Amino acid sequence: MTMASPRTAAAPARGRSAHPGRRPGVNTKPLLAPAVVLLLIWMIVPLAMTLWFSAQRYNLLNPRVSGFAGLRNYRYLMSDPALWTAVGNTILLVGGVLVASIAIGTVMALLLDQRFPGRNLARLLAIAPFFVMPTVSALVWKNLLMHPVNGLFAWIAKLFGLPPVDWFTSWPLFSIGIIVAWQWIPFATLILLTALQSLDQEQMEAALIDGARDGQRLRYVILPHLYRPMTIVAMIETIFLLSIFAEILVTTSGGPGDQSMTLPFLIYKIALLDWDVGGASAGGVFAIILANIVAFFLVRTIAHNLER
């Protein structure tokens, strides 16, 4: 009888794993490749076309004038005072809506976290504005609430003997901010209310036993617990608020003058009202750079908060 050598006996059978309890690994890269390639095409092709058109003379009103423009579109855009007015209005609008939505959302989340009759119905009504389309909400606010003649606010002002306010003429950017904040306060309320549900009640009971008052429990227990959800709400809302367009188009069209002109609406004006595709593409590249700078600082802030 021939004896197997120790090397042959110790070697595992071909095609079998050395660890019988572990499944052989599956290479998932070929499975993910179609989705990744499609996503890259979906992202890279529009970006490449935007960069290409931003370096071209391309005006639809005068198609005969064409060719490579280099950085002329960018120089013209940077020298336009409307750009910096639009950037300032965008920062004011985004910052104001963020502060209002987080502050009012926190108060509403605290109120809806209490036990009272009809709490479930109140929660449903509180988050309902978030599901209204921006165009519809802008039309409702413009024609039913803020109209200087037939609006609800004008009727209330007349009831108290006060002159009605023409909101979109006197305070156009502030009026748009009210509409946008009305849409996004429910989102902040929903996220913060969900975070309150995960608050450890033993901490609240310990603080109550130690004699902490309501304000002290809010300051030292509840708000620190809500700090991370607030930063997440700020990041998500900022991404969407930087592209506000429908509310401005329906209500003020960027006016009066450029008082409510934001960066997305300025790009729309250059592209579809002035028919300057090259200048609008340069504005689009500027908006991409600005959005990435904002996203970079937001991600770093949130990552720092998650490590705390």
N, C-alpha and C positions, 0 to 999 in steps of 0.2 A: 504493500500500500504506500502510495506516495504521500508525503506530508507537505502541506502548504507552507510556504515560507512565512515568517512573521510579518514581512512587509506586505505580502499579498493578503494575509488575513486581516491586517489592520486597515488596509485601504478600503474606503467605502465603495459600494457597488456603483458602477457607472450610471449616471442619470438619477441617482438618489442623493438627497441632501445629507450632509454630515450631521445635521441636527434633525432627528426625525420628528420632533414636535413643532418645527417651524415650517411654515408654508414657503414654497419657492417664491421669490420676488417677481412682481409683474411690472414690466416697463410701461408706464402710463403716458410717456411722452408722445408716442404716435396717436394715442387717443385724444390728447389735448391739442395736438398740432392744428387740426382744422379750425377749432374755435380761436386759438391764439392768432393764427394767420389771418382769419377773418377780422378779428378785432384790430390787428395792426393795420390792415388795409383800410378799415373803416376810420381809423385815426390818422394814418399817415397821408392818405390821398388828399383829403380836404386841407390838411395843414400844408402839404407841398404845393397845392394849387393856390392857397392863400399867399404863401411866400412868393410864388411865381408872379401872380397878378400884382402884388405890392411893388414889384420892381418893373412894371410895365406901364406904358401910356395906354390906358384903356378906358375911354369915355364913350358910352353908348350914344350920346348925342352927336359925336364927331368920330365915327369909326375909322375915318381915313387917317387920322393922326394916331399912330401906333409906334411900337418899338420899345427898346430897352430904355428905362428911365433911371435905373440905378437907385439912388437914395433920394431922388427928388420928391417922391410922394411922402416920404417920411419927413423931409425938411419942411414941406408945405404943411403937413399935419401938425408938426411941432410949433410952427409959427402961427397957427390958427388960434386965436383967443378962445374960440368955442370949445377946443379940446380941454383946456385947463378948467374952464367953467363946468364942462361935463364931468371931469374927474372929481372936482370939488363937490358937485351935486351928488355924484354917485357915493362918495365917502360919507357925506352928510346923511343921505337916505339910508344907506346900509347901517351906519352906526346908530342912527336914531331908531330904526326898526329893531335892531338887535337889543338895544337897551330897553325899549318898550316891551318887546315880546318876552324877554327874560324876566324883567321886573314884574309885569302884570301876570305872566305865566306862573311865576312862583307864588304870587298871592292867590291866584285861582286854584293852583294845585293844593295849597294849604287849606283853602276853604272846602274844596271838593273831597279832601281826605277826611273831613269830619263826618260824623254820623248825623243825618237829618232825614226827615221824610222826603221821598222823591229824589234821593241822591243819584240813583242810576239814570233817571231822566235828565237831571241837571248835567251830569257828565256827558251824556249824549248830545245835549244842546250846546255844551261848551266847545266840543270839538267839531261841531257841524260846519262852521265857516271854512275849515281847512279843506273841505271836499267841494267847495264852490269854485267853479272855474274863474280865473282872474278876470277874463273879459266880462263875465256876468256880474261879478262883484263890483267891478268898476262902473258898469252901467247902473247898477242898483244905487250905489253911493252917489253917482253923478246926478241921476234923474229923480230919485225918490227921497234922498236924504239931504244932499248938499245943494240942491237947485235953489238959486236965490229968490225964486218966485213961488214955486209950487213944492219945494222940499220941506221935509219934516223940521229941519233945523230953522228954516225961515219962518214956519208957522209958530214954533216955540218962541222965537225972538219977537214976533209980532204980538204974541200972547202976553209978553211982559213989557210991551211998549218999546222994544229995542229995534233998531234998523237991521234988516237981514244982511247977512254977510255973503258976498260973492266969493266963495271959497277958492275956486280955481283961478280967480283973477288976483285976489289979494294975497293968498298964501298957497300958491300952486304946489310947491314941493312938500310943504307940511300936509296939505290935503292928500297928496299921493301917499305920503308916509302913513297917514291914518288908515287908508285903504289897505295898504300892504301889511301893516301891523295887525289889522283885524283878521287878515288871512293867516298870519303866522303865529299869533298868540295861541291858538288851539294846539298847534304842533308842540310848542314849548310846554304848554300845560300838560299835554299827554305824556311827554317824556319825563317831566319832573314829577308828575303824579305817580307814574310807574316807579320812579326811583324812591318816592316816599313809601311805597308799599314794601320795599325791601329794607326799610330802616329797622334796626334792631330795637324792639320795644323794651328790652331789658335796660338799654341805655336811658331811654326816656323815664322808665320807672326809677332807675337809680338817681337820675337828676332830680326827679320829683321828691324822692325820699331825702335827698341832700338839701332840699329847700330851694331849688332853682325856680325862678319865676318863669312866666311864659316867654318874656323877652330874652332871658338868659338861655333857656332851652333852644329858642330859635337861633340865637347867635352862636352858641357853642356846640350844639348837637345837630340841628337840622340843616343849617346852611353849610357847614363843612361836609355833611353827607351829600348835599346837592351840588357841590362844587364841580365834581367831574361831569355829571350830566349837563350842567350849564355850559361847560366848555364844548361838549359834544354838540349841543344845540347850537352854540355859536358857530361852530365849524360848518355844520350842515346848512344852516340858514345863510351864512355868508356865501357859500357856493351858489345857492339859488338866487340870493338877492342881488348879486353882481350882474345878473342877466335880466333884471326887471324891464319889461317892455310893454306888455299888453295894457297895463294900467295907465301908462303914460300916453299911449296911442289913443285910447278911448277917451281920456279925460282932457288933457291939455295939449297933446301933440308937441310936447317940449316947450310950450310957451307959458305965459306971455314972453316973447323974445326968446331967451334961452334960460329962463329962470328954473325950469323943470327939466332941462336937457341933461340926460345921463349919457354915459359912454355907449351903451348898446343902442340907444335911440339916435345918437350922433352918427354911428356907423350906418344905421338904417337910412338916415337922412342923406348921407353922402352917397350911398349906393343906389337907393331907389327914388330919391327926389332930385338929387343932382346928377344921377346916372354916371358917377365917377367910380368905376369898379376898382381902379388902381388905388385911389385914395382910401376907399372903404376897406380894401384889403390891408393897407398899411395900418389903418385904425384897428382892424381885427388882430393883427400881429401885436400891436401895442396893448390891446385888451388881454391877449393871451399872456404876455409877459407880466402885466399887472396882476392877473388872476393867479399866476404861478408864484409870484412873490408873496401875495396874501396867503395862499395855501401853504407855502413853506413855513411861514411864521406860525400859522394856526396848528399845523401838524407838530411842530416842535413844542408849542405850548401844551398841546394835549398829551404828547408823549412825556413831557416833564411832569404833568399832573398825574398821569397814570403810574409813574414811578414813585410818587410820594406815598 
